[in-house]
């Protein structure tokens, strides 16, 4: 239990410093998924 308590602040600091990078990655992934979805819909049209 002490190990988790000692490691947790490190993860909290990393999250505080890198939340914007996670947001950018999530936005890029969502854009790629939307593009894939749109591409499959447009290809399947007659």
ZANUBA-258582 format. One record per atom (N, C-alpha, C, O): residue number from 1; residue in one letter; chain; atom name; x, y, z. Coordinates in Angstrom, 2 decimals, padded with zeros to 5 digits. Layout:
<drenvos>
<NUM a A CA <X Y Z>>
...
</drenvos>
This chain:
<drenvos>
<1 x A N <000.82 -001.19 000.00>>
<1 x A CA <000.00 000.00 000.00>>
<1 x A C <000.86 001.26 000.00>>
<1 x A O <000.52 002.26 -000.64>>
<2 x A N <001.97 001.21 000.71>>
<2 x A CA <002.86 002.38 000.74>>
<2 x A C <003.46 002.64 -000.63>>
<2 x A O <003.71 003.79 -001.00>>
<3 x A N <003.70 001.57 -001.38>>
<3 x A CA <004.26 001.75 -002.72>>
<3 x A C <003.29 002.52 -003.61>>
<3 x A O <003.70 003.42 -004.34>>
<4 x A N <002.03 002.18 -003.55>>
<4 x A CA <001.02 002.87 -004.35>>
<4 x A C <000.93 004.34 -003.93>>
<4 x A O <000.81 005.23 -004.78>>
<5 x A N <000.98 004.59 -002.63>>
<5 x A CA <000.92 005.97 -002.16>>
<5 x A C <002.14 006.77 -002.62>>
<5 x A O <002.03 007.96 -002.90>>
<6 x A N <003.28 006.12 -002.71>>
<6 x A CA <004.49 006.81 -003.14>>
<6 x A C <004.51 007.03 -004.65>>
<6 x A O <005.10 008.01 -005.12>>
<7 x A N <003.90 006.15 -005.41>>
<7 x A CA <003.92 006.25 -006.87>>
<7 x A C <002.80 007.14 -007.37>>
<7 x A O <002.96 007.79 -008.41>>
<8 x A N <001.68 007.21 -006.68>>
<8 x A CA <000.53 007.97 -007.15>>
<8 x A C <000.83 009.44 -007.43>>
<8 x A O <000.39 009.95 -008.46>>
<9 x A N <001.56 010.15 -006.55>>
<9 x A CA <001.82 011.57 -006.88>>
<9 x A C <002.59 011.74 -008.18>>
<9 x A O <002.39 012.74 -008.88>>
<10 x A N <003.44 010.79 -008.53>>
<10 x A CA <004.16 010.86 -009.80>>
<10 x A C <003.18 010.80 -010.96>>
<10 x A O <003.28 011.59 -011.90>>
<11 x A N <002.21 009.88 -010.91>>
<11 x A CA <001.23 009.77 -011.97>>
<11 x A C <000.35 011.02 -012.02>>
<11 x A O <-000.03 011.46 -013.11>>
<12 x A N <000.03 011.57 -010.87>>
<12 x A CA <-000.78 012.79 -010.84>>
<12 x A C <-000.03 013.96 -011.47>>
<12 x A O <-000.61 014.75 -012.21>>
<13 x A N <001.26 014.05 -011.18>>
<13 x A CA <002.08 015.10 -011.79>>
<13 x A C <002.16 014.92 -013.30>>
<13 x A O <002.04 015.90 -014.04>>
<14 x A N <002.37 013.70 -013.75>>
<14 x A CA <002.45 013.44 -015.18>>
<14 x A C <001.12 013.78 -015.86>>
<14 x A O <001.11 014.32 -016.96>>
<15 x A N <000.01 013.48 -015.21>>
<15 x A CA <-001.30 013.81 -015.79>>
<15 x A C <-001.48 015.32 -015.85>>
<15 x A O <-001.99 015.84 -016.84>>
<16 x A N <-001.07 016.02 -014.80>>
<16 x A CA <-001.22 017.48 -014.79>>
<16 x A C <-000.38 018.13 -015.88>>
<16 x A O <-000.80 019.13 -016.47>>
<17 x A N <000.79 017.59 -016.15>>
<17 x A CA <001.66 018.19 -017.14>>
<17 x A C <001.28 017.82 -018.57>>
<17 x A O <001.54 018.59 -019.50>>
<18 x A N <000.68 016.67 -018.75>>
<18 x A CA <000.47 016.15 -020.10>>
<18 x A C <-001.00 016.03 -020.49>>
<18 x A O <-001.30 015.32 -021.46>>
<19 x A N <-001.92 016.68 -019.79>>
<19 x A CA <-003.33 016.50 -020.13>>
<19 x A C <-003.62 017.05 -021.52>>
<19 x A O <-004.48 016.52 -022.23>>
<20 x A N <-002.93 018.11 -021.92>>
<20 x A CA <-003.19 018.68 -023.23>>
<20 x A C <-002.70 017.76 -024.33>>
<20 x A O <-003.31 017.68 -025.40>>
<21 x A N <-001.61 017.06 -024.10>>
<21 x A CA <-001.12 016.10 -025.10>>
<21 x A C <-002.08 014.94 -025.25>>
<21 x A O <-002.30 014.45 -026.36>>
<22 x A N <-002.66 014.50 -024.15>>
<22 x A CA <-003.66 013.43 -024.23>>
<22 x A C <-004.88 013.90 -025.01>>
<22 x A O <-005.48 013.14 -025.77>>
<23 x A N <-005.24 015.16 -024.82>>
<23 x A CA <-006.37 015.71 -025.56>>
<23 x A C <-006.09 015.77 -027.05>>
<23 x A O <-006.97 015.46 -027.86>>
<24 x A N <-004.88 016.17 -027.43>>
<24 x A CA <-004.51 016.22 -028.84>>
<24 x A C <-004.54 014.82 -029.45>>
<24 x A O <-005.05 014.64 -030.55>>
<25 x A N <-004.02 013.84 -028.75>>
<25 x A CA <-004.02 012.47 -029.27>>
<25 x A C <-005.45 011.96 -029.41>>
<25 x A O <-005.77 011.31 -030.40>>
<26 x A N <-006.29 012.25 -028.44>>
<26 x A CA <-007.69 011.81 -028.51>>
<26 x A C <-008.40 012.47 -029.69>>
<26 x A O <-009.19 011.82 -030.37>>
<27 x A N <-008.13 013.74 -029.93>>
<27 x A CA <-008.76 014.43 -031.06>>
<27 x A C <-008.30 013.85 -032.39>>
<27 x A O <-009.11 013.71 -033.31>>
<28 x A N <-007.03 013.52 -032.50>>
<28 x A CA <-006.52 012.93 -033.74>>
<28 x A C <-007.13 011.56 -033.98>>
<28 x A O <-007.51 011.23 -035.10>>
<29 x A N <-007.22 010.76 -032.92>>
<29 x A CA <-007.82 009.42 -033.05>>
<29 x A C <-009.28 009.53 -033.46>>
<29 x A O <-009.75 008.78 -034.31>>
<30 x A N <-010.01 010.45 -032.85>>
<30 x A CA <-011.42 010.62 -033.20>>
<30 x A C <-011.56 011.09 -034.65>>
<30 x A O <-012.47 010.64 -035.35>>
<31 x A N <-010.69 011.97 -035.11>>
<31 x A CA <-010.75 012.43 -036.49>>
<31 x A C <-010.46 011.29 -037.46>>
<31 x A O <-011.11 011.17 -038.50>>
<32 x A N <-009.50 010.45 -037.12>>
<32 x A CA <-009.19 009.30 -037.99>>
<32 x A C <-010.35 008.31 -038.03>>
<32 x A O <-010.68 007.79 -039.09>>
<33 x A N <-010.97 008.06 -036.88>>
<33 x A CA <-012.12 007.16 -036.86>>
<33 x A C <-013.30 007.74 -037.66>>
<33 x A O <-013.97 007.01 -038.38>>
<34 x A N <-013.53 009.03 -037.52>>
<34 x A CA <-014.61 009.67 -038.28>>
<34 x A C <-014.32 009.62 -039.78>>
<34 x A O <-015.22 009.38 -040.58>>
<35 x A N <-013.07 009.84 -040.16>>
<35 x A CA <-012.69 009.75 -041.57>>
<35 x A C <-012.87 008.35 -042.12>>
<35 x A O <-013.31 008.18 -043.25>>
<36 x A N <-012.53 007.36 -041.32>>
<36 x A CA <-012.72 005.98 -041.75>>
<36 x A C <-014.20 005.67 -041.91>>
<36 x A O <-014.60 005.05 -042.90>>
<37 x A N <-015.00 006.10 -040.96>>
<37 x A CA <-016.45 005.89 -041.05>>
<37 x A C <-017.03 006.58 -042.28>>
<37 x A O <-017.81 005.98 -043.02>>
<38 x A N <-016.64 007.82 -042.50>>
<38 x A CA <-017.14 008.57 -043.64>>
<38 x A C <-016.70 007.93 -044.95>>
<38 x A O <-017.47 007.86 -045.91>>
<39 x A N <-015.48 007.46 -045.00>>
<39 x A CA <-014.98 006.80 -046.20>>
<39 x A C <-015.74 005.52 -046.52>>
<39 x A O <-016.04 005.24 -047.68>>
<40 x A N <-016.05 004.74 -045.49>>
<40 x A CA <-016.80 003.50 -045.75>>
<40 x A C <-018.22 003.79 -046.18>>
<40 x A O <-018.78 003.06 -046.99>>
<41 x A N <-018.81 004.85 -045.64>>
<41 x A CA <-020.18 005.21 -046.05>>
<41 x A C <-020.18 005.69 -047.50>>
<41 x A O <-021.05 005.31 -048.28>>
<42 x A N <-019.22 006.50 -047.87>>
<42 x A CA <-019.18 007.02 -049.23>>
<42 x A C <-018.84 005.94 -050.26>>
<42 x A O <-019.32 005.99 -051.39>>
<43 x A N <-018.02 004.98 -049.88>>
<43 x A CA <-017.68 003.89 -050.80>>
<43 x A C <-018.87 002.97 -051.03>>
<43 x A O <-019.06 002.44 -052.12>>
<44 x A N <-019.69 002.77 -049.98>>
<44 x A CA <-020.81 001.86 -050.12>>
<44 x A C <-022.01 002.46 -050.87>>
<44 x A O <-022.96 001.74 -051.18>>
<45 x A N <-021.98 003.75 -051.15>>
<45 x A CA <-023.06 004.36 -051.93>>
<45 x A C <-022.98 003.93 -053.38>>
<45 x A O <-021.89 003.82 -053.94>>
<46 x A N <-024.14 003.68 -054.01>>
<46 x A CA <-024.13 003.25 -055.42>>
<46 x A C <-023.77 004.38 -056.36>>
<46 x A O <-023.72 004.18 -057.57>>
</drenvos>
